[in-house]
Amino acid sequence: MDKISRRSFLRGGVAGVAAMAVSTPLASCSGERPSVQQPPVVGSYDVVVCGGGPAGVMAALAAARQKMKVALVERYGFLGGMATMGYVMPISEFTFNGHLVIGGIPWEFIKRLESMGGAYIETPKGNVDFDVELYKLCMQRMVLEAGVDLYMHSYMTGCTMDGNRLQQIIIHNKNGAEAIEGKTFVDATGDADLAHMAHVPMQPDADGERQPSSFCFILSGVKTDSDMMMRCMYHDGRSGPSQCLPVREKLLKMKEEGADLPDFGGPWFNNVMHKGSVAVNMTRLAADACDNRGFMQAECRLREDIFKFVRILRENFEDFKHCYVSSTAPQAGIRESRRILGVHTVSAEEYLGGYRYEDSVSRGAHPIDIHSSKGAGQVRSDLKQAAYVPYRCMIAQDYPNLLVAGRCVSADRHALASLRVQASCMGMGQAAGAAAAQSVRTGRDVQGIDTAELVSTLKKWGAVI
């Protein structure tokens, strides 16, 4: 009997795929299992990073800088995650009170993107406007220059394990089912997909409550040089709230008077580095991003809402009189989904209080920002000082070679409402990648690494801890 039949099993699964037909996300370790065809192993790595968004790319770069052999798996054909597949703008926030708090490799990426003409850094908040296509290109260049092996257009469908130790992930692409071996794994999928497949305990769902998804889009033919749009497009903290108040107030009045308007947030109009075009974030609908049918139905509804709002903007605002949808994001943006139950769960009280942990490895500067699933409401709590992120929220008890980074870390939903933004995710990814490399190099489980050494490595790169 082969090793997988004796001690491991395939977890995950896609219905209808013969090689994975006997595996399900809820499979248990007990009992004998039918033999399944093992996909061919296409690579063996020190560190395997799942998810090519802000957290995953930084994790891959950090591990590669520690001379690790690294694989980065991404289901789309480009990198950037919610920035490039969700059009979530701007990148928020790198500074607090004008002082950099997310440094190191993430800030190197921003400065390189700026040098390419693809980023505009707004001071003093440290929000970063960007060109979507140059964002993709900059990340791609950095990853390939670092020697990371990319597996794009590859959907992760399962994993093999020995007890609670991950051995392989299973991916599907045009080549069929393939296996990638690793010594250490980083889940940067946003939805904790790998952790879920490995049966890592998750944070309890708060009675089904979750922040809504927003389907963002690029609107062209806009008078971006008008006084109103100049005030609405920039989030420098000096020209009032980032919401476009003239548009918001009129939309709310129309709704009060009985107009048939979908629920909306903001609206937020974001600079995309091209005259006449803005990225728009205003649609909203609560949806479970981890349920295929429900999320698909939500996206269909939100796509209809996009064109309703564009018609309303065109008919009611001079600056949008000739506007049109030039692009919709490849998928709706996700604010909240699965989060692991880690060794430590970051609470809102700790986060707002700026509590500094012994194992702090990253920071957060964005307000706690909770969007209502119904109506146009939004609850915001500003930080009094930049927050800290402990290493322990990126690992789970008894999973010796798995880390998570980004939106799926162990945090309550209020702390997550700040940690979920891109700059914070980049900082956590950098820490996770460095920790994964240290685990491989020292032969220690992720729970047993020397966090003082980890912090020292991060500070050498320029992290502000």
C-alpha positions as CSV (number, residue, x, y, z in Angstrom):
1,M,0.0,0.0,0.0
2,D,1.4,3.4,-0.9
3,K,2.1,6.2,1.6
4,I,-1.0,8.2,0.8
5,S,-3.2,5.1,1.2
6,R,-1.6,4.3,4.6
7,R,-1.0,7.6,6.3
8,S,-2.4,10.5,4.2
9,F,-5.4,11.3,2.2
10,L,-6.5,13.8,-0.4
11,R,-8.5,16.7,1.2
12,G,-10.5,19.2,-0.8
13,G,-12.1,18.0,-4.0
14,V,-14.0,19.1,-7.1
15,A,-17.1,17.1,-8.1
16,G,-16.7,15.3,-11.4
17,V,-12.9,15.2,-11.4
18,A,-12.1,11.5,-11.5
19,A,-8.8,11.8,-9.7
20,M,-10.4,13.6,-6.8
21,A,-13.8,11.9,-6.7
22,V,-13.4,10.2,-3.3
23,S,-12.1,13.2,-1.4
24,T,-14.3,15.9,0.3
25,P,-13.4,18.9,2.4
26,L,-15.0,17.1,5.4
27,A,-13.1,13.9,5.2
28,S,-11.7,12.5,8.5
29,C,-8.4,10.8,9.2
30,S,-9.9,7.6,10.6
31,G,-10.5,4.4,8.7
32,E,-9.1,2.8,5.5
33,R,-9.7,4.8,2.3
34,P,-10.2,3.5,-1.3
35,S,-7.1,3.9,-3.4
36,V,-7.1,7.1,-5.6
37,Q,-4.8,8.0,-8.4
38,Q,-2.1,10.3,-7.3
39,P,-1.5,13.3,-9.6
40,P,2.1,13.7,-10.9
41,V,4.4,15.7,-8.7
42,V,5.5,18.7,-10.8
43,G,7.7,20.4,-8.2
44,S,9.2,20.0,-4.7
45,Y,9.8,23.2,-2.7
46,D,10.9,24.6,0.6
47,V,8.0,27.0,0.7
48,V,4.7,26.8,-1.2
49,V,2.6,30.0,-1.1
50,C,-1.1,29.6,-2.1
51,G,-2.6,32.9,-3.4
52,G,-0.9,35.6,-5.5
53,G,-2.5,38.7,-3.9
54,P,-0.8,41.3,-1.7
55,A,-0.1,38.9,1.1
56,G,1.0,36.0,-1.0
57,V,3.4,37.9,-3.2
58,M,5.1,39.4,-0.2
59,A,5.3,36.0,1.4
60,A,6.9,34.5,-1.7
61,L,9.4,37.3,-2.0
62,A,10.3,37.2,1.7
63,A,10.9,33.4,1.5
64,A,13.0,33.7,-1.7
65,R,15.2,36.4,0.0
66,Q,16.0,33.7,2.5
67,K,17.4,31.6,-0.3
68,M,14.4,29.2,-0.3
69,K,13.0,27.4,-3.3
70,V,9.6,28.9,-3.6
71,A,6.4,28.1,-5.5
72,L,3.5,30.6,-5.8
73,V,0.1,29.3,-6.9
74,E,-2.5,31.6,-8.3
75,R,-5.9,30.8,-9.8
76,Y,-6.0,33.8,-12.1
77,G,-3.5,34.6,-14.9
78,F,-2.0,37.6,-13.1
79,L,-0.9,38.6,-9.6
80,G,-2.4,41.3,-7.3
81,G,-5.4,39.7,-5.7
82,M,-8.1,42.1,-4.7
83,A,-6.2,45.0,-6.1
84,T,-6.2,43.6,-9.7
85,M,-9.0,41.1,-9.7
86,G,-11.3,43.2,-7.5
87,Y,-10.2,46.8,-8.5
88,V,-10.0,47.6,-4.8
89,M,-8.4,51.1,-4.6
90,P,-6.4,52.8,-3.2
91,I,-3.8,50.6,-1.5
92,S,-4.4,51.5,2.2
93,E,-2.6,52.5,4.5
94,F,1.2,52.6,4.8
95,T,1.6,55.5,7.2
96,F,0.1,56.7,10.5
97,N,0.4,60.4,11.4
98,G,2.8,60.8,8.5
99,H,5.2,58.1,9.7
100,L,5.8,54.9,7.7
101,V,4.5,51.8,9.6
102,I,4.4,49.2,6.8
103,G,8.0,49.0,5.5
104,G,10.4,46.5,4.0
105,I,9.5,44.6,0.8
106,P,5.9,46.0,0.6
107,W,7.3,49.6,0.5
108,E,9.9,48.5,-2.0
109,F,7.1,47.3,-4.2
110,I,5.3,50.7,-3.9
111,K,8.4,52.7,-4.7
112,R,9.2,50.5,-7.7
113,L,5.6,50.8,-8.9
114,E,5.9,54.6,-8.5
115,S,9.1,54.6,-10.6
116,M,7.2,52.8,-13.4
117,G,4.6,55.6,-13.4
118,G,2.1,53.2,-11.9
119,A,1.6,54.7,-8.4
120,Y,0.8,58.0,-6.7
121,I,1.5,58.1,-3.0
122,E,-1.0,60.3,-1.2
123,T,0.4,62.0,1.9
124,P,0.1,62.1,4.9
125,K,-2.1,58.9,5.1
126,G,0.1,56.8,2.9
127,N,-2.7,55.6,0.6
128,V,-1.5,54.7,-2.9
129,D,-3.4,55.2,-6.1
130,F,-2.3,52.8,-8.9
131,D,-2.6,51.7,-12.4
132,V,-4.1,48.2,-12.4
133,E,-2.0,46.9,-15.3
134,L,1.3,48.2,-14.1
135,Y,0.5,46.8,-10.6
136,K,0.3,43.4,-12.3
137,L,3.5,43.9,-14.2
138,C,5.5,45.2,-11.3
139,M,4.5,42.2,-9.1
140,Q,5.2,39.8,-11.9
141,R,8.7,41.2,-12.4
142,M,9.6,41.2,-8.8
143,V,8.4,37.6,-8.3
144,L,10.3,36.3,-11.4
145,E,13.4,38.2,-10.6
146,A,13.4,36.6,-7.2
147,G,13.5,33.1,-8.7
148,V,10.0,32.1,-7.6
149,D,8.3,29.4,-9.6
150,L,4.8,30.6,-10.7
151,Y,1.8,28.3,-11.2
152,M,-0.9,30.6,-12.6
153,H,-4.3,29.6,-14.0
154,S,-4.1,26.9,-11.3
155,Y,-7.0,26.2,-9.0
156,M,-6.2,24.5,-5.7
157,T,-8.5,21.5,-5.2
158,G,-7.0,19.5,-2.3
159,C,-4.0,18.6,-0.2
160,T,-2.2,15.5,1.1
161,M,-1.2,15.3,4.8
162,D,0.6,13.1,7.2
163,G,-1.4,13.7,10.4
164,N,-1.6,17.5,10.6
165,R,1.5,18.0,8.6
166,L,0.9,19.2,5.0
167,Q,2.9,17.3,2.3
168,Q,1.4,18.5,-1.0
169,I,-1.3,20.7,-2.5
170,I,-3.3,19.4,-5.5
171,I,-3.9,21.9,-8.3
172,H,-5.9,21.7,-11.5
173,N,-5.1,23.5,-14.7
174,K,-5.0,22.8,-18.5
175,N,-2.3,20.1,-17.8
176,G,-4.8,18.3,-15.6
177,A,-4.4,17.4,-11.9
178,E,-0.9,18.1,-10.5
179,A,0.8,17.9,-7.1
180,I,3.2,20.3,-5.6
181,E,5.3,19.2,-2.6
182,G,6.4,21.5,0.1
183,K,8.2,21.6,3.5
184,T,6.2,24.6,4.6
185,F,3.0,26.2,3.3
186,V,1.6,29.7,3.5
187,D,-2.2,30.1,3.0
188,A,-2.7,33.6,1.5
189,T,-5.9,32.7,-0.4
190,G,-7.9,35.3,1.5
191,D,-10.6,32.7,2.2
192,A,-8.4,30.3,4.1
193,D,-8.9,27.7,1.4
194,L,-5.9,25.6,2.2
195,A,-6.4,25.8,6.0
196,H,-10.1,24.8,5.4
197,M,-9.0,21.8,3.4
198,A,-6.6,20.8,6.1
199,H,-9.4,21.1,8.7
200,V,-7.8,23.9,10.7
201,P,-10.5,25.2,13.1
202,M,-12.1,28.5,12.0
203,Q,-13.5,31.5,13.9
204,P,-17.2,31.1,14.6
205,D,-19.6,32.8,12.2
206,A,-21.2,35.8,13.9
207,D,-24.8,34.6,13.3
208,G,-24.2,34.7,9.6
209,E,-23.3,38.4,9.8
210,R,-20.6,39.5,7.4
211,Q,-19.5,42.6,5.6
212,P,-21.0,43.0,2.1
213,S,-19.1,42.4,-1.2
214,S,-18.7,45.3,-3.6
215,F,-18.3,44.9,-7.4
216,C,-15.9,47.6,-8.5
217,F,-15.5,48.9,-12.0
218,I,-13.7,51.5,-14.1
219,L,-15.7,54.4,-15.4
220,S,-14.4,56.4,-18.3
221,G,-15.6,59.6,-20.0
222,V,-15.5,61.3,-16.6
223,K,-14.5,65.0,-16.0
224,T,-11.7,64.0,-13.6
225,D,-10.3,67.5,-13.6
226,S,-13.5,69.2,-12.2
227,D,-13.4,70.6,-8.7
228,M,-15.8,68.0,-7.4
229,M,-13.9,65.1,-8.8
230,M,-10.5,66.4,-7.7
231,R,-12.0,66.5,-4.1
232,C,-13.5,63.1,-4.4
233,M,-10.7,61.2,-6.0
234,Y,-7.9,61.8,-3.5
235,H,-7.8,60.5,0.0
236,D,-5.1,62.7,1.6
237,G,-7.0,63.4,4.7
238,R,-7.0,67.1,4.1
239,S,-9.9,67.6,1.7
240,G,-12.6,66.0,3.8
241,P,-14.0,62.4,3.9
242,S,-13.0,60.1,1.1
243,Q,-16.6,59.5,0.2
244,C,-17.8,61.7,-2.6
245,L,-20.3,63.7,-0.5
246,P,-22.1,65.7,-3.2
247,V,-22.9,62.4,-5.0
248,R,-23.7,60.5,-1.8
249,E,-26.1,63.2,-0.5
250,K,-28.0,63.4,-3.8
251,L,-28.3,59.6,-4.0
252,L,-29.6,59.4,-0.4
253,K,-32.1,62.2,-1.1
254,M,-33.3,60.3,-4.2
255,K,-33.7,57.2,-2.1
256,E,-35.7,59.0,0.6
257,E,-38.0,60.4,-2.2
258,G,-38.8,56.8,-3.3
259,A,-36.3,56.4,-6.2
260,D,-35.5,52.7,-7.0
261,L,-31.9,52.7,-6.1
262,P,-29.9,49.6,-5.0
263,D,-28.1,49.7,-1.7
264,F,-24.8,51.5,-2.0
265,G,-21.7,52.4,-0.1
266,G,-19.6,55.6,-0.4
267,P,-19.5,56.2,-3.3
268,W,-15.7,56.2,-3.6
269,F,-14.1,57.4,-6.8
270,N,-10.5,56.4,-7.1
271,N,-7.6,57.7,-9.2
272,V,-6.4,55.1,-11.7
273,M,-3.6,57.3,-13.1
274,H,-5.4,58.1,-16.4
275,K,-7.3,61.3,-17.2
276,G,-11.0,60.7,-17.7
277,S,-11.2,57.4,-15.8
278,V,-11.9,56.5,-12.2
279,A,-12.3,53.2,-10.3
280,V,-15.7,53.2,-8.6
281,N,-16.6,51.4,-5.4
282,M,-20.3,51.8,-4.6
283,T,-22.2,48.6,-5.1
284,R,-22.8,46.3,-2.1
285,L,-24.5,43.1,-1.3
286,A,-24.0,40.6,1.5
287,A,-22.8,37.2,0.2
288,D,-20.9,34.2,1.3
289,A,-17.7,34.2,-0.8
290,C,-17.1,30.6,0.1
291,D,-20.4,29.4,-1.4
292,N,-20.1,29.1,-5.2
293,R,-23.8,29.4,-6.0
294,G,-24.5,32.2,-3.6
295,F,-21.5,34.3,-4.6
296,M,-22.3,33.8,-8.3
297,Q,-25.9,35.0,-7.8
298,A,-24.6,38.0,-5.8
299,E,-22.2,38.9,-8.6
300,C,-25.0,38.7,-11.2
301,R,-27.1,41.0,-9.1
302,L,-24.2,43.4,-8.5
303,R,-23.4,43.6,-12.2
304,E,-27.0,44.7,-12.9
305,D,-26.5,47.3,-10.1
306,I,-23.4,48.7,-11.7
307,F,-25.2,49.7,-14.9
308,K,-28.2,51.1,-12.9
309,F,-25.8,53.4,-11.0
310,V,-24.0,54.4,-14.1
311,R,-27.3,55.5,-15.7
312,I,-28.2,57.4,-12.6
313,L,-24.8,59.1,-12.5
314,R,-25.0,60.0,-16.2
315,E,-28.5,61.5,-15.8
316,N,-27.9,63.5,-12.6
317,F,-24.3,64.8,-12.5
318,E,-22.6,66.9,-15.1
319,D,-19.2,65.3,-14.4
320,F,-20.6,61.9,-15.5
321,K,-22.8,63.1,-18.4
322,H,-20.7,61.2,-21.0
323,C,-19.4,58.4,-18.7
324,Y,-19.4,54.7,-19.6
325,V,-18.2,51.4,-18.1
326,S,-14.9,50.6,-19.7
327,S,-14.1,47.6,-17.4
328,T,-15.6,45.6,-14.6
329,A,-13.4,43.8,-12.1
330,P,-12.8,40.0,-12.8
331,Q,-14.7,39.3,-9.6
332,A,-16.5,41.1,-6.8
333,G,-14.4,42.3,-3.9
334,I,-14.6,40.4,-0.6
335,R,-14.3,42.1,2.8
336,E,-14.9,39.1,5.1
337,S,-15.0,35.4,4.8
338,R,-13.2,32.5,6.7
339,R,-10.6,33.3,9.4
340,I,-8.6,30.6,11.2
341,L,-8.8,30.0,15.0
342,G,-5.2,30.6,15.7
343,V,-2.9,30.3,18.7
344,H,-4.0,33.9,19.4
345,T,-7.0,35.8,18.2
346,V,-6.5,39.6,17.7
347,S,-9.3,41.4,19.4
348,A,-10.7,44.9,18.6
349,E,-9.7,46.0,22.2
350,E,-6.1,45.0,21.6
351,Y,-6.1,46.5,18.2
352,L,-7.6,49.8,19.0
353,G,-5.4,50.1,22.1
354,G,-2.2,49.6,20.2
355,Y,-1.2,46.6,22.3
356,R,2.3,45.6,21.5
357,Y,2.8,41.8,21.7
358,E,6.1,40.1,22.5
359,D,5.9,38.5,19.1
360,S,4.7,41.5,17.1
361,V,5.8,41.1,13.4
362,S,3.7,43.6,11.5
363,R,1.5,46.7,11.9
364,G,-1.9,48.2,11.0
365,A,-2.8,51.8,10.3
366,H,-6.2,51.7,8.7
367,P,-9.4,52.6,10.8
368,I,-11.7,49.8,11.9
369,D,-14.1,50.0,9.0
370,I,-17.3,48.0,9.0
371,H,-19.7,48.3,6.1
372,S,-23.4,47.6,6.7
373,S,-24.8,44.7,4.7
374,K,-28.1,46.7,4.2
375,G,-28.4,50.4,3.3
376,A,-25.6,52.9,3.0
377,G,-24.3,52.7,6.6
378,Q,-20.7,52.4,7.7
379,V,-19.2,52.2,11.2
380,R,-15.7,53.6,11.5
381,S,-13.4,53.7,14.5
382,D,-10.1,55.6,14.1
383,L,-6.9,54.3,15.7
384,K,-5.2,56.4,18.3
385,Q,-1.9,54.8,17.4
386,A,-0.7,52.3,14.8
387,A,-1.7,48.7,15.8
388,Y,0.5,45.6,16.1
389,V,0.0,42.2,14.6
390,P,1.3,39.1,16.6
391,Y,3.0,36.2,14.9
392,R,0.7,33.9,16.9
393,C,-2.4,35.0,14.9
394,M,-0.8,33.5,11.7
395,I,-0.4,30.0,13.0
396,A,-2.8,27.4,14.4
397,Q,-2.2,25.0,17.2
398,D,-1.0,21.5,16.1
399,Y,-0.4,22.4,12.4
400,P,3.4,22.3,12.3
401,N,4.1,23.6,8.8
402,L,1.2,25.9,7.9
403,L,1.0,29.7,8.2
404,V,-1.7,32.0,7.0
405,A,-1.4,35.7,6.0
406,G,-3.8,38.4,5.0
407,R,-7.5,38.4,5.4
408,C,-7.7,34.9,6.9
409,V,-5.6,35.5,10.0
410,S,-6.9,34.8,13.5
411,A,-8.8,38.0,14.4
412,D,-12.2,39.0,15.5
413,R,-14.4,40.6,12.9
414,H,-13.8,44.1,14.2
415,A,-10.0,43.8,14.2
416,L,-10.3,42.2,10.7
417,A,-12.2,45.3,9.5
418,S,-8.8,47.1,9.6
419,L,-6.4,44.3,9.0
420,R,-8.1,43.3,5.7
421,V,-6.7,46.2,3.7
422,Q,-3.8,45.8,1.3
423,A,-0.9,47.4,3.2
424,S,-1.6,45.4,6.3
425,C,-1.9,42.2,4.2
426,M,1.4,42.9,2.6
427,G,3.1,43.4,6.0
428,M,1.6,40.1,7.3
429,G,2.7,38.3,4.1
430,Q,6.2,39.5,4.5
431,A,6.3,38.2,8.1
432,A,4.7,34.8,7.1
433,G,7.2,34.3,4.2
434,A,10.2,35.1,6.5
435,A,8.8,32.8,9.2
436,A,8.2,29.9,6.7
437,A,11.8,30.2,5.5
438,Q,13.2,30.3,9.1
439,S,11.1,27.2,9.9
440,V,12.7,25.3,7.0
441,R,16.2,26.5,7.7
442,T,16.2,25.7,11.4
443,G,14.1,22.5,11.1
444,R,11.6,23.8,13.6
445,D,7.9,23.7,13.4
446,V,6.2,27.1,12.8
447,Q,5.1,27.1,16.5
448,G,8.7,26.7,17.7
449,I,10.6,29.3,15.7
450,D,12.6,32.1,17.4
451,T,10.4,35.1,17.0
452,A,13.2,37.5,18.1
453,E,15.2,36.2,15.2
454,L,12.2,36.6,12.9
455,V,11.8,40.3,14.0
456,S,15.5,40.9,13.4
457,T,15.2,39.6,9.9
458,L,12.2,41.8,9.2
459,K,13.8,44.9,10.6
460,K,16.9,44.4,8.4
461,W,14.5,44.6,5.4
462,G,13.0,47.9,6.7
463,A,9.9,46.6,8.5
464,V,8.7,49.0,11.2
465,I,8.1,46.9,14.3
